[in-house]
């Protein structure tokens, strides 16, 4: 009798499973998917060995001003005074440990996903030649801010169409020493910053632009970049490096010299998703990554890259916030040489001390670590690593 009951159970179970699966599948097919993902070909991630060998060096960092600021994406200094932009739309100054709001591009309320476009989100921040601040606000545009008075001047508005394209997600910028040219990225003409996960998953492309502070002209220098993110002028100001987040690589665009107007690959197939890039005192570059491509191990990004149908299913059923929580936390900062090879790497597996790292800014023997989601700035003493 037991085989008979097993058979009955199996048939009943399969019937039940099928009766549930079919409508679920049907519903999934009918549900709208917010993204239209394209297959992306990534090479097998580099092995995390040699200078990329996992360590816990980032855990030696200390958290500063914890819970006094939220999402300090990018950090600059004028002397020993620090400046950063935060998730609640503020541009803040930190002097002698004291935090002060100096400017605000958008207006409240802030705090929810819906508020972000009016609240504003200052991302890349740089110091110009007259010690003014240049700020890229994801929603509003490019601004010049007087750090003393907080006076703001709009340079490029996101309402302006540039060569027929709308600027939807201004991200980072880098400024020539004379302050004449600003190179900046628009990460997407389709998605806003609050939908950055859609942008990563969809693999849509955008570009690198140039603003001339004298002629007030904006030019598109590169198109077809998948999630162009952090930008950095070389010390000789002959090229600009652009992080291409979705492709885990860095492109180089020549702005002067014999190669002017040309572009090539600077670093290919990186061990994580690069966010911002800044100069290091050794003549190379600091690259911050908020997600790692494990090898050996499992890399979610790599697994999904060639499977648009799985991405569609995921985003039909889950919110971006939910999906973000599934992505394993792992912070990684690498230092590149001037030619783009790896000099050293600092890791924090599971993001214990430093989570969601977005930038590594070197000042006075310390690495100040920005984060697009954490309520603190971390500081790492470079003598101690």
N, C-alpha and C positions, 0 to 999 in steps of 0.2 A: 504493500500500500504506500510505502514511503516514496518510491520512485514516482508513483502516480501523483501524490500530493506535491512533490517537487515540481513535476511537469506543470500541474495546475498553477502552482505559485509562480513559476517562470512565465507562463503564458499571461497570467493575470498581471504580473509585474511589467512585462514588456508592453502589454496593451495599455496599461496605465501610463507608463513612461512615454509611449508614442502619443497617447491622447493629450499629454501635457506638452510634449516637445513640438508637435505640429502647430498648435495655436501660438506657442511662444515664438517659434520660428516665423510664423506668419506675421505676428505683431512686430517682430524685429525688422522684417522686410518692409512693413508699412511705415515704421517709424522714420522720421526724417533724420538724416545724418547732417550735422552742421558742417562737416568737412568733406572735401573731395580729394582724398589722399592719392598721391602718385607714388609708384614704386621708386625707391631710392637705392642706388647701388653703393654700398659701403664696402671697403676692403675689410678683411678680417682684422679686428683690433690688434694693435701692437702688443707684444707680450710685456707684462709688467715686471720686467727684470732689469738688472743693471741700475742705472740712475733712476729708473721708474719703479724700482722695487718698492712695494707698499711698506710704509712705516707709520709711526704715530707722531711725527714731528710737529704737526699742526696743533696737537694737544698741549704743546708747551706754551701756546698762546694764552693771553689773559683776556677776559671779557671786560670791556670798559663801558661805562654808562648804561649798564644793563637795565632794560625796561624804561629808559628815559628817551629812547628814540627807536623808531621802527623802520626796518628796511633801508639802512644806509647803503645804497647801491654803489656809489662812486665817491671817492674821498680825495681832496686836495689839501695842500697846506700853503699858507703865506707866512713865512717864518715858522713859528711854532703854533700858529693858530690853524685849526682844522676846519674844513667846510665840507658839508655833505648834503645830499637831497634825500628826503625820507618819503615813506609810503603815504603819509598824510599830506603830501603836496608841499611840504615846507623846505626851504633852503636854510640850513642852520649853521651856526658858527659855534665852535667849541674852543673857548679860550680859558686857560688856567683851570681846566676841568669843568668850567661852567658852560651849560648849553643855552644858546639864545637863538630865537628865530629871527632871521634878518629879512626874509622875503617870502612871498607866496605868489605863485603864478596863477593858480586856480582859486577856488573858494570852496568852503564847506557846504554841506556836511561831507565827511570823509569816513572811510571804514569799510564800506561794502563794495562789491564788484561793480554794482550799478553806479556808485558815486564816483568811481575813478576818473571818468572822462571830464567831469566838471571840477573835481578836486585837484586834478593834475598829478603828474608823476615825474618829478625831476630825476633823470637817470644820469647820463654822462655829465661830468663837471670838470672844468679846466681853468687854470689861471692864465690870463692874458698878460701882455707886456706891461700894462699900466697897473698891474695887480687888480684888474677887474676880473670877475668870474664870468665864464661862458658856460651856459647850462643848456642841455637838451632836455626839454620836457616832452615826454612821450605823446602827450595829447595836444599841447598848445604850440610848441615850436622851439625855435632857437632864441635864446635871450642873453643879454649882457646885464650883469647885476653888479652894482657898486657894493662891495662888502662893508663899506663904512656906513652908507646911508640906507642901503637896501633898495635904492632906486633901480627900477628895471626898464630895459629898453628891448623891445621886440625886434629881432633881426630877420627871422624867417617865420611866417605864420603857417600852421598846418592847413589853414583855409586856402592858401595859395596853391594852385595847381602848378606842378613843375613838369614841363614837357608833357602835359596832358594827364599826369599821374597825381593822385591825391597822396599827401603824406599822412599815413595813418599811425605810424609807430616810430617816432624819432627815438634814437637809442643812445649812440655815443658820439663823441666828437674829439678832434685833436686840432690844435691851433699852431700855426707857424710862430716862430719866435718874435717876428715883427708884428704879429697880430693881423696880418693882411688876409690870410686865407684860413678858412675853417673847413676841415673835411669832416663830414658827418654821415651816419648811416640812417636810412629809413628801413627798418627791419621788415616792413610789410606795407603794401598799399591796400591790402585787403583786411588784415586783422589788426586789432588794437592790442596794446600791451597786456590788457587783462585776459586776452585770449592767446597768450604766447604758446600755450601747449597745443592749441589747434595749429598754430604756425609751424611748430616743430614737427607735428604728426603729418601735416598736409604736405610739407616740403615745397610750398610755393616760394617764388623767388623775388628778390628786390635788389636795391642798389646802394652804391656809394656816391655821395654828392659833395659838391664844393661850393662854399659861399665866399664871395669876395667882399670884404668889409668896405672897400673903397667904391667899387662900381655897383654894389648891392645886388650883384647877379648870382643866380644859383645855376650850377651846371651839373648834369648827371655824368659821372665819370665811368661807372661800371653798372651793368645790369645783370640779371641772371644769377645773383648770389642767393643761396638758400639760407635765409635768416642771417643777413649781415648784422653783426653785433658790435663788439669792441673795435676801436680804431686807434692806431698809434703811428705818428710820424717817426721816421728813423732819425737818429741823432744828427745826421748830415742833412736832413730834410730833403732827401732825394726820392724817397718813396714812402707810401702809406701802407701799413699792414691792416688788413681787415679780417676779423674772425668770421668764419662761416659756420655758425653753430651747428646746424642740422647735418652738415657734411663732416664735422669734426676736423676742420682744417683751417689754415690761414693763407689768404691770398695776398699778393703784393702788387701794388699799383704804383708805377713810376710817375712822379710829379715834376721831375726836372732831369736834366742831363740827356745823354744820347738816347736813353730808353723812354723818354717822356711820352706818356700816353699808352705805353705798353703795360702788360700785366703778366705775372707768372705765379707759380705756386711757391709759397715760402715754407710751409710745413704741411705735410699731408698726413691723413690717417692718425689723428691724435688719440691719446688714451682716454679722452673724456670730451664733454661738450664745452668748447671754449666760450667764455663770456667776455670779460674785459681784458685788455692788454695794456700794460704800462711799461715805461723804461725801467731798467734796473741799473744800479750804480756801476755794474761791471761792463756796461755798454750793450747788454742784451735786453731781454724783455721778460716781464712777469706775466704769466697767463693764468687766470683763475678759471676753475671748472667746477660747476655745481653738481655735475653727474659724471660718473666714470663708466667706461666701457670695459668691463672685466674680461681679462684673458690671461690665464685660464679662468673659466667661470662663465656666468650667463649675463649677457648684455641685452636688456629689454629693447633698447633702441635698435640694436642690430637685428634682433629677432623679428621686430615688427617692420623693419625698413622695406623689405620686399613683399610684405603681405598687407596691401591696402584694405582687403576685405576684413581682416581682423581689426584693424584700426576703426573701420566703419562700425563694426559690431560694438566695439568698446564705447565709442562716443554716441552711439544710439542709446545705450543703456546707462552710461555713467557720466557724471559731471566732471569737469576739469579738476575740481578740487579733490574729488574722490580718486581720480587717476593719479594726481600728484602724490597722494598719500601712499600709493602702491610703489612709487619709484623709490628704490633704496637710497637712503641718505648716504652721501659719500663726498667729502670735500677734498679737492686736489688743487695744488698750486705748483706749476712748473716754472723753472727759470730756463729761458732759451739763451743761447749765445747769439751774437750779432748775425750769424749765418743760419740760425734756425735749428741748431742741434740742441739736444737736452743737456743742460748743465747739472741741474739737480731737481728733486721733487719733494714736496712736503705733503703728507697725506693725513686725513682724519677719517678713517673708516667709520661708517655709521654716523658721521657728523656729530660726534659727542661734544666737542668743545666749539667747533666752528661749523655751523650748518649753512647750507645754501650760499656758499661763497661766490661773490660776483666780481670782486676786484682785489688785487694786491697792489697797494700803493706804498712805495718805499720812501721813507723819510728818516734821516738821521740814525741809521743803523737799525731801524725797526721796519717791519712790514705791517701796515695797517690793512686789515681785511674787511672789505665791505660785504654786505649780504643783502639780497633783494627781499628776504623774508624774516630775518632774525631781529630781535629787539636789542641789538648791541653792535659795537665795533670790536673786533679782536685785534690785539697787538702782539706781534711775535718778535722777540729779540733775535736778530740774525746772528749775534755772537754766540747764542746758546744752542743753535742747531748745526 
